[in-house]
């Protein structure tokens, strides 16, 4: 493992764990109103949730969709010998934007959520650009 990209690699791990954190929130945030029955059919149970719980589930699904291009971009940038400073900063920004995106999704702030989603995806694009220019 190349030490200069170590921070960005930790960001990949954080991004990989985000769906799990959002799933936990979706499952337990409104447990007093609608407690999870059992874990035999969690998708059916999640389909019945409402409000922030349902939006947390949707944020989880989006986090799963956003992870592969981000991980690929960081790995490719590391393999090409791109600027470690640029890669680390872009990886950190991606994580910050994805956390903000999830908060906006749960709180139903649609316009802010969309803008922040675009910023996170711009980080992914820029990671690929930094790799291509290395």
N, CA, C and O atoms as a DFTB+ gen file, in Angstrom:
536 C
 N C O
     1  1       0.842      -1.178       0.000
     2  2       0.000       0.000       0.000
     3  2       0.884       1.237       0.000
     4  3       1.866       1.328       0.737
     5  1       0.510       2.176      -0.841
     6  2       1.292       3.396      -0.923
     7  2       0.835       4.353       0.173
     8  3      -0.334       4.731       0.241
     9  1       1.771       4.733       1.020
    10  2       1.455       5.596       2.156
    11  2       0.846       6.938       1.750
    12  3      -0.029       7.428       2.463
    13  1       1.266       7.566       0.631
    14  2       0.678       8.865       0.294
    15  2      -0.838       8.823       0.083
    16  3      -1.514       9.834       0.276
    17  1      -1.369       7.677      -0.306
    18  2      -2.799       7.566      -0.583
    19  2      -3.570       6.919       0.570
    20  3      -4.753       6.605       0.435
    21  1      -2.904       6.727       1.683
    22  2      -3.515       6.028       2.808
    23  2      -4.805       6.713       3.274
    24  3      -5.789       6.037       3.573
    25  1      -4.806       8.036       3.338
    26  2      -5.996       8.765       3.766
    27  2      -7.158       8.502       2.813
    28  3      -8.282       8.265       3.255
    29  1      -6.894       8.541       1.516
    30  2      -7.939       8.293       0.524
    31  2      -8.461       6.864       0.638
    32  3      -9.654       6.624       0.450
    33  1      -7.586       5.923       0.941
    34  2      -8.025       4.528       1.097
    35  2      -8.938       4.386       2.312
    36  3      -9.892       3.609       2.281
    37  1      -8.657       5.126       3.375
    38  2      -9.545       5.114       4.533
    39  2     -10.905       5.708       4.171
    40  3     -11.939       5.273       4.678
    41  1     -10.890       6.689       3.301
    42  2     -12.151       7.273       2.838
    43  2     -12.975       6.246       2.063
    44  3     -14.204       6.243       2.146
    45  1     -12.305       5.379       1.314
    46  2     -13.013       4.308       0.609
    47  2     -13.701       3.396       1.624
    48  3     -14.843       2.988       1.416
    49  1     -13.017       3.077       2.709
    50  2     -13.626       2.244       3.740
    51  2     -14.837       2.952       4.364
    52  3     -15.877       2.330       4.583
    53  1     -14.701       4.229       4.643
    54  2     -15.818       4.987       5.209
    55  2     -17.010       4.961       4.245
    56  3     -18.151       4.764       4.665
    57  1     -16.738       5.161       2.961
    58  2     -17.814       5.127       1.964
    59  2     -18.457       3.748       1.892
    60  3     -19.660       3.631       1.660
    61  1     -17.658       2.705       2.092
    62  2     -18.196       1.347       2.068
    63  2     -19.101       1.081       3.274
    64  3     -20.035       0.284       3.188
    65  1     -18.824       1.743       4.389
    66  2     -19.613       1.543       5.607
    67  2     -20.838       2.453       5.703
    68  3     -21.729       2.209       6.517
    69  1     -20.884       3.487       4.885
    70  2     -22.021       4.414       4.931
    71  2     -23.368       3.720       4.720
    72  3     -24.314       4.008       5.454
    73  1     -23.486       2.818       3.748
    74  2     -24.797       2.150       3.593
    75  2     -25.229       1.402       4.852
    76  3     -26.416       1.366       5.176
    77  1     -24.284       0.813       5.553
    78  2     -24.612       0.101       6.789
    79  2     -25.140       1.066       7.853
    80  3     -26.114       0.764       8.542
    81  1     -24.504       2.209       7.982
    82  2     -24.956       3.206       8.961
    83  2     -26.345       3.730       8.603
    84  3     -27.185       3.922       9.481
    85  1     -26.581       3.957       7.326
    86  2     -27.899       4.434       6.897
    87  2     -28.965       3.360       7.072
    88  3     -30.107       3.670       7.412
    89  1     -28.605       2.111       6.846
    90  2     -29.550       1.013       7.064
    91  2     -29.924       0.924       8.533
    92  3     -31.090       0.711       8.865
    93  1     -28.949       1.083       9.413
    94  2     -29.229       1.048      10.847
    95  2     -30.157       2.198      11.233
    96  3     -31.084       2.012      12.021
    97  1     -29.911       3.365      10.687
    98  2     -30.783       4.503      10.968
    99  2     -32.196       4.219      10.474
   100  3     -33.172       4.461      11.184
   101  1     -32.299       3.703       9.248
   102  2     -33.615       3.400       8.677
   103  2     -34.361       2.380       9.515
   104  3     -35.584       2.439       9.646
   105  1     -33.623       1.459      10.073
   106  2     -34.271       0.385      10.828
   107  2     -34.678       0.817      12.236
   108  3     -35.708       0.377      12.746
   109  1     -33.881       1.670      12.860
   110  2     -34.113       1.952      14.274
   111  2     -34.537       3.383      14.597
   112  3     -34.895       3.658      15.742
   113  1     -34.511       4.298      13.638
   114  2     -34.838       5.699      13.930
   115  2     -36.272       5.876      14.398
   116  3     -36.533       6.683      15.290
   117  1     -37.189       5.149      13.823
   118  2     -38.588       5.287      14.218
   119  2     -39.109       4.042      14.894
   120  3     -40.295       3.727      14.792
   121  1     -38.239       3.333      15.582
   122  2     -38.617       2.048      16.174
   123  2     -39.743       2.176      17.191
   124  3     -40.491       1.223      17.415
   125  1     -39.870       3.354      17.810
   126  2     -40.954       3.511      18.770
   127  2     -42.316       3.531      18.071
   128  3     -43.314       3.113      18.657
   129  1     -42.367       4.018      16.810
   130  2     -43.619       4.040      16.058
   131  2     -43.867       2.720      15.336
   132  3     -44.989       2.216      15.293
   133  1     -42.797       2.178      14.773
   134  2     -42.929       0.968      13.972
   135  2     -41.694       0.109      14.186
   136  3     -40.770       0.146      13.373
   137  1     -41.663      -0.656      15.257
   138  2     -40.468      -1.452      15.544
   139  2     -40.263      -2.556      14.504
   140  3     -41.229      -3.127      13.999
   141  1     -39.006      -2.852      14.190
   142  2     -38.734      -3.953      13.261
   143  2     -39.268      -5.257      13.855
   144  3     -38.980      -5.595      15.004
   145  1     -40.046      -5.979      13.058
   146  2     -40.631      -7.221      13.556
   147  2     -39.570      -8.312      13.701
   148  3     -39.345      -8.817      14.800
   149  1     -38.945      -8.661      12.635
   150  2     -37.848      -9.617      12.670
   151  2     -36.984      -9.343      11.452
   152  3     -37.313      -8.484      10.634
   153  1     -35.921     -10.045      11.333
   154  2     -35.003      -9.789      10.232
   155  2     -35.204     -10.771       9.090
   156  3     -34.356     -10.868       8.202
   157  1     -36.318     -11.502       9.100
   158  2     -36.561     -12.478       8.046
   159  2     -36.878     -11.805       6.711
   160  3     -36.448     -12.281       5.661
   161  1     -37.635     -10.691       6.745
   162  2     -38.015     -10.004       5.511
   163  2     -37.857      -8.492       5.688
   164  3     -38.846      -7.759       5.683
   165  1     -36.625      -8.030       5.845
   166  2     -36.432      -6.604       6.136
   167  2     -36.859      -5.687       4.998
   168  3     -37.254      -4.548       5.248
   169  1     -36.791      -6.149       3.769
   170  2     -37.192      -5.282       2.651
   171  2     -38.684      -5.006       2.667
   172  3     -39.117      -3.895       2.361
   173  1     -39.464      -6.000       3.018
   174  2     -40.904      -5.793       3.136
   175  2     -41.207      -4.805       4.257
   176  3     -42.063      -3.932       4.114
   177  1     -40.497      -4.949       5.373
   178  2     -40.708      -4.048       6.498
   179  2     -40.320      -2.619       6.121
   180  3     -41.049      -1.673       6.416
   181  1     -39.155      -2.469       5.462
   182  2     -38.696      -1.133       5.075
   183  2     -39.650      -0.477       4.089
   184  3     -39.802       0.744       4.097
   185  1     -40.296      -1.271       3.241
   186  2     -41.246      -0.712       2.275
   187  2     -42.445      -0.075       2.975
   188  3     -43.123       0.766       2.386
   189  1     -42.715      -0.459       4.211
   190  2     -43.854       0.076       4.958
   191  2     -43.495       1.313       5.788
   192  3     -44.382       1.987       6.313
   193  1     -42.213       1.606       5.905
   194  2     -41.813       2.759       6.715
   195  2     -42.189       4.049       6.006
   196  3     -42.509       4.055       4.818
   197  1     -42.145       5.133       6.756
   198  2     -42.486       6.446       6.201
   199  2     -41.493       7.486       6.691
   200  3     -40.688       7.226       7.586
   201  1     -41.563       8.641       6.102
   202  2     -40.776       9.781       6.549
   203  2     -39.277       9.551       6.495
   204  3     -38.741       9.005       5.531
   205  1     -38.616       9.986       7.567
   206  2     -37.157       9.904       7.626
   207  2     -36.629       8.483       7.532
   208  3     -35.555       8.253       6.976
   209  1     -37.375       7.531       8.071
   210  2     -36.932       6.134       7.971
   211  2     -36.871       5.692       6.517
   212  3     -35.883       5.101       6.081
   213  1     -37.924       5.978       5.774
   214  2     -37.954       5.576       4.369
   215  2     -36.870       6.311       3.576
   216  3     -36.192       5.723       2.733
   217  1     -36.722       7.607       3.865
   218  2     -35.700       8.372       3.147
   219  2     -34.295       7.899       3.503
   220  3     -33.403       7.942       2.656
   221  1     -34.078       7.448       4.738
   222  2     -32.774       6.888       5.112
   223  2     -32.508       5.612       4.314
   224  3     -31.378       5.353       3.900
   225  1     -33.546       4.831       4.106
   226  2     -33.390       3.622       3.282
   227  2     -33.020       4.001       1.848
   228  3     -32.145       3.387       1.239
   229  1     -33.698       5.020       1.321
   230  2     -33.376       5.471      -0.030
   231  2     -31.952       6.027      -0.089
   232  3     -31.246       5.816      -1.075
   233  1     -31.530       6.731       0.951
   234  2     -30.157       7.238       1.000
   235  2     -29.161       6.077       1.037
   236  3     -28.085       6.153       0.444
   237  1     -29.531       5.006       1.736
   238  2     -28.684       3.807       1.763
   239  2     -28.517       3.245       0.360
   240  3     -27.405       2.917      -0.054
   241  1     -29.617       3.133      -0.369
   242  2     -29.540       2.601      -1.727
   243  2     -28.668       3.488      -2.607
   244  3     -27.884       2.991      -3.417
   245  1     -28.807       4.810      -2.446
   246  2     -27.986       5.714      -3.229
   247  2     -26.517       5.609      -2.841
   248  3     -25.644       5.723      -3.701
   249  1     -26.233       5.394      -1.565
   250  2     -24.841       5.226      -1.129
   251  2     -24.226       3.979      -1.752
   252  3     -23.048       3.965      -2.109
   253  1     -25.034       2.936      -1.878
   254  2     -24.552       1.719      -2.541
   255  2     -24.247       1.983      -4.012
   256  3     -23.287       1.436      -4.555
   257  1     -25.057       2.815      -4.658
   258  2     -24.834       3.150      -6.064
   259  2     -23.614       4.044      -6.257
   260  3     -22.911       3.926      -7.260
   261  1     -23.361       4.932      -5.306
   262  2     -22.256       5.884      -5.436
   263  2     -20.909       5.263      -5.103
   264  3     -19.872       5.770      -5.531
   265  1     -20.912       4.175      -4.347
   266  2     -19.648       3.601      -3.885
   267  2     -18.741       3.074      -5.003
   268  3     -17.562       3.427      -5.013
   269  1     -19.218       2.254      -5.941
   270  2     -18.291       1.679      -6.927
   271  2     -17.498       2.697      -7.742
   272  3     -16.286       2.534      -7.887
   273  1     -18.140       3.756      -8.287
   274  2     -17.312       4.706      -9.041
   275  2     -16.303       5.446      -8.172
   276  3     -15.195       5.746      -8.618
   277  1     -16.690       5.743      -6.923
   278  2     -15.750       6.417      -6.022
   279  2     -14.566       5.520      -5.717
   280  3     -13.418       5.953      -5.819
   281  1     -14.829       4.284      -5.348
   282  2     -13.735       3.356      -5.027
   283  2     -12.836       3.158      -6.234
   284  3     -11.612       3.161      -6.107
   285  1     -13.433       2.987      -7.396
   286  2     -12.636       2.804      -8.616
   287  2     -11.774       4.033      -8.887
   288  3     -10.603       3.909      -9.246
   289  1     -12.353       5.209      -8.716
   290  2     -11.601       6.442      -8.983
   291  2     -10.401       6.578      -8.053
   292  3      -9.312       6.948      -8.491
   293  1     -10.598       6.282      -6.772
   294  2      -9.485       6.382      -5.815
   295  2      -8.412       5.357      -6.146
   296  3      -7.224       5.680      -6.149
   297  1      -8.814       4.144      -6.421
   298  2      -7.835       3.087      -6.730
   299  2      -7.068       3.409      -8.011
   300  3      -5.846       3.276      -8.062
   301  1      -7.790       3.828      -9.034
   302  2      -7.131       4.164     -10.306
   303  2      -6.185       5.345     -10.127
   304  3      -5.076       5.337     -10.662
   305  1      -6.610       6.354      -9.385
   306  2      -5.737       7.509      -9.140
   307  2      -4.482       7.082      -8.393
   308  3      -3.388       7.571      -8.675
   309  1      -4.639       6.173      -7.444
   310  2      -3.473       5.677      -6.719
   311  2      -2.532       4.892      -7.610
   312  3      -1.312       5.008      -7.493
   313  1      -3.102       4.092      -8.503
   314  2      -2.273       3.275      -9.404
   315  2      -1.543       4.102     -10.451
   316  3      -0.458       3.726     -10.895
   317  1      -2.126       5.218     -10.846
   318  2      -1.484       6.041     -11.875
   319  2      -0.429       6.976     -11.297
   320  3       0.308       7.627     -12.037
   321  1      -0.364       7.038      -9.981
   322  2       0.609       7.937      -9.357
   323  2       0.162       9.386      -9.393
   324  3       0.990      10.295      -9.455
   325  1      -1.146       9.603      -9.354
   326  2      -1.670      10.969      -9.349
   327  2      -1.218      11.688      -8.083
   328  3      -0.703      11.074      -7.148
   329  1      -1.418      12.972      -8.076
   330  2      -1.055      13.782      -6.916
   331  2      -1.777      13.269      -5.675
   332  3      -3.007      13.264      -5.618
   333  1      -1.007      12.840      -4.690
   334  2      -1.588      12.311      -3.458
   335  2      -2.392      13.383      -2.729
   336  3      -3.435      13.085      -2.147
   337  1      -1.928      14.597      -2.756
   338  2      -2.650      15.688      -2.095
   339  2      -4.019      15.867      -2.746
   340  3      -5.030      15.964      -2.052
   341  1      -4.052      15.911      -4.066
   342  2      -5.328      16.081      -4.782
   343  2      -6.263      14.904      -4.515
   344  3      -7.454      15.098      -4.272
   345  1      -5.732      13.699      -4.559
   346  2      -6.553      12.501      -4.346
   347  2      -7.112      12.492      -2.929
   348  3      -8.297      12.222      -2.731
   349  1      -6.276      12.782      -1.951
   350  2      -6.735      12.791      -0.556
   351  2      -7.792      13.866      -0.309
   352  3      -8.777      13.620       0.386
   353  1      -7.591      15.050      -0.873
   354  2      -8.564      16.133      -0.697
   355  2      -9.886      15.784      -1.367
   356  3     -10.949      15.985      -0.781
   357  1      -9.830      15.266      -2.585
   358  2     -11.059      14.914      -3.288
   359  2     -11.798      13.773      -2.587
   360  3     -13.028      13.760      -2.539
   361  1     -11.044      12.822      -2.049
   362  2     -11.679      11.716      -1.317
   363  2     -12.366      12.241      -0.060
   364  3     -13.487      11.837       0.250
   365  1     -11.705      13.131       0.658
   366  2     -12.312      13.717       1.855
   367  2     -13.564      14.514       1.502
   368  3     -14.588      14.405       2.176
   369  1     -13.475      15.312       0.447
   370  2     -14.638      16.096       0.031
   371  2     -15.804      15.193      -0.348
   372  3     -16.955      15.497      -0.037
   373  1     -15.510      14.084      -1.018
   374  2     -16.561      13.138      -1.377
   375  2     -17.270      12.649      -0.122
   376  3     -18.500      12.616      -0.078
   377  1     -16.511      12.272       0.891
   378  2     -17.099      11.779       2.142
   379  2     -17.934      12.866       2.810
   380  3     -19.048      12.598       3.261
   381  1     -17.419      14.070       2.877
   382  2     -18.155      15.179       3.496
   383  2     -19.458      15.428       2.738
   384  3     -20.518      15.588       3.344
   385  1     -19.369      15.459       1.409
   386  2     -20.579      15.677       0.606
   387  2     -21.577      14.538       0.771
   388  3     -22.781      14.783       0.843
   389  1     -21.103      13.308       0.832
   390  2     -22.019      12.168       0.970
   391  2     -22.706      12.169       2.341
   392  3     -23.874      11.797       2.448
   393  1     -21.992      12.582       3.374
   394  2     -22.628      12.694       4.695
   395  2     -23.696      13.791       4.658
   396  3     -24.812      13.600       5.139
   397  1     -23.340      14.933       4.086
   398  2     -24.304      16.029       3.970
   399  2     -25.499      15.613       3.116
   400  3     -26.640      15.957       3.426
   401  1     -25.235      14.877       2.051
   402  2     -26.297      14.378       1.182
   403  2     -27.270      13.502       1.980
   404  3     -28.486      13.651       1.867
   405  1     -26.728      12.602       2.776
   406  2     -27.566      11.699       3.563
   407  2     -28.418      12.469       4.566
   408  3     -29.599      12.170       4.741
   409  1     -27.822      13.456       5.219
   410  2     -28.573      14.279       6.174
   411  2     -29.697      15.016       5.455
   412  3     -30.827      15.053       5.941
   413  1     -29.393      15.600       4.307
   414  2     -30.424      16.312       3.542
   415  2     -31.521      15.360       3.077
   416  3     -32.698      15.721       3.062
   417  1     -31.133      14.147       2.699
   418  2     -32.127      13.166       2.258
   419  2     -33.070      12.814       3.414
   420  3     -34.289      12.820       3.247
   421  1     -32.514      12.515       4.562
   422  2     -33.329      12.140       5.719
   423  2     -34.237      13.292       6.144
   424  3     -35.380      13.066       6.541
   425  1     -33.740      14.510       6.062
   426  2     -34.525      15.687       6.477
   427  2     -35.432      16.214       5.375
   428  3     -36.142      17.200       5.576
   429  1     -35.417      15.571       4.217
   430  2     -36.282      15.918       3.084
   431  2     -35.978      17.300       2.517
   432  3     -36.890      18.064       2.203
   433  1     -34.709      17.612       2.391
   434  2     -34.258      18.867       1.788
   435  2     -33.830      18.564       0.357
   436  3     -32.640      18.452       0.064
   437  1     -34.810      18.434      -0.525
   438  2     -34.569      17.908      -1.864
   439  2     -33.611      18.764      -2.703
   440  3     -32.702      18.223      -3.332
   441  1     -33.797      20.071      -2.722
   442  2     -32.947      20.921      -3.558
   443  2     -31.496      20.876      -3.094
   444  3     -30.584      20.737      -3.910
   445  1     -31.283      20.993      -1.793
   446  2     -29.917      20.921      -1.255
   447  2     -29.318      19.553      -1.516
   448  3     -28.144      19.439      -1.866
   449  1     -30.131      18.507      -1.344
   450  2     -29.665      17.139      -1.573
   451  2     -29.161      16.980      -3.003
   452  3     -28.098      16.400      -3.223
   453  1     -29.906      17.482      -3.965
   454  2     -29.510      17.351      -5.371
   455  2     -28.218      18.100      -5.659
   456  3     -27.351      17.601      -6.376
   457  1     -28.094      19.293      -5.103
   458  2     -26.878      20.078      -5.322
   459  2     -25.666      19.366      -4.703
   460  3     -24.597      19.301      -5.312
   461  1     -25.844      18.845      -3.511
   462  2     -24.742      18.160      -2.832
   463  2     -24.379      16.862      -3.555
   464  3     -23.202      16.511      -3.643
   465  1     -25.378      16.150      -4.071
   466  2     -25.118      14.944      -4.867
   467  2     -24.216      15.304      -6.043
   468  3     -23.256      14.592      -6.335
   469  1     -24.528      16.412      -6.716
   470  2     -23.707      16.848      -7.849
   471  2     -22.275      17.151      -7.438
   472  3     -21.340      16.837      -8.175
   473  1     -22.093      17.753      -6.280
   474  2     -20.740      18.048      -5.787
   475  2     -19.960      16.766      -5.515
   476  3     -18.775      16.670      -5.835
   477  1     -20.636      15.782      -4.921
   478  2     -19.963      14.506      -4.651
   479  2     -19.566      13.823      -5.948
   480  3     -18.462      13.289      -6.061
   481  1     -20.457      13.837      -6.921
   482  2     -20.129      13.199      -8.200
   483  2     -19.034      13.958      -8.944
   484  3     -18.238      13.358      -9.667
   485  1     -18.995      15.274      -8.767
   486  2     -17.907      16.057      -9.356
   487  2     -16.567      15.608      -8.772
   488  3     -15.570      15.547      -9.493
   489  1     -16.533      15.296      -7.490
   490  2     -15.304      14.784      -6.871
   491  2     -14.855      13.494      -7.550
   492  3     -13.665      13.299      -7.796
   493  1     -15.806      12.617      -7.851
   494  2     -15.471      11.359      -8.528
   495  2     -14.907      11.650      -9.910
   496  3     -13.883      11.086     -10.298
   497  1     -15.566      12.522     -10.648
   498  2     -15.083      12.879     -11.987
   499  2     -13.676      13.468     -11.903
   500  3     -12.802      13.121     -12.697
   501  1     -13.467      14.353     -10.943
   502  2     -12.144      14.978     -10.793
   503  2     -11.076      13.968     -10.386
   504  3      -9.916      14.105     -10.776
   505  1     -11.450      12.965      -9.613
   506  2     -10.485      11.897      -9.294
   507  2     -10.034      11.186     -10.566
   508  3      -8.850      10.892     -10.729
   509  1     -10.969      10.912     -11.459
   510  2     -10.611      10.280     -12.729
   511  2      -9.753      11.234     -13.592
   512  3      -8.820      10.800     -14.268
   513  1     -10.080      12.515     -13.557
   514  2      -9.305      13.495     -14.333
   515  2      -7.874      13.576     -13.779
   516  3      -6.914      13.576     -14.550
   517  1      -7.731      13.643     -12.463
   518  2      -6.404      13.686     -11.850
   519  2      -5.608      12.443     -12.232
   520  3      -4.409      12.521     -12.499
   521  1      -6.282      11.302     -12.257
   522  2      -5.610      10.053     -12.650
   523  2      -5.190      10.102     -14.114
   524  3      -4.089       9.677     -14.462
   525  1      -6.059      10.616     -14.962
   526  2      -5.752      10.675     -16.392
   527  2      -4.604      11.626     -16.696
   528  3      -3.863      11.427     -17.659
   529  1      -4.462      12.651     -15.880
   530  2      -3.417      13.639     -16.116
   531  2      -2.083      13.272     -15.471
   532  3      -1.079      13.953     -15.676
   533  1      -2.079      12.212     -14.707
   534  2      -0.842      11.820     -13.991
   535  2       0.195      11.281     -14.967
   536  3       1.292      10.904     -14.556
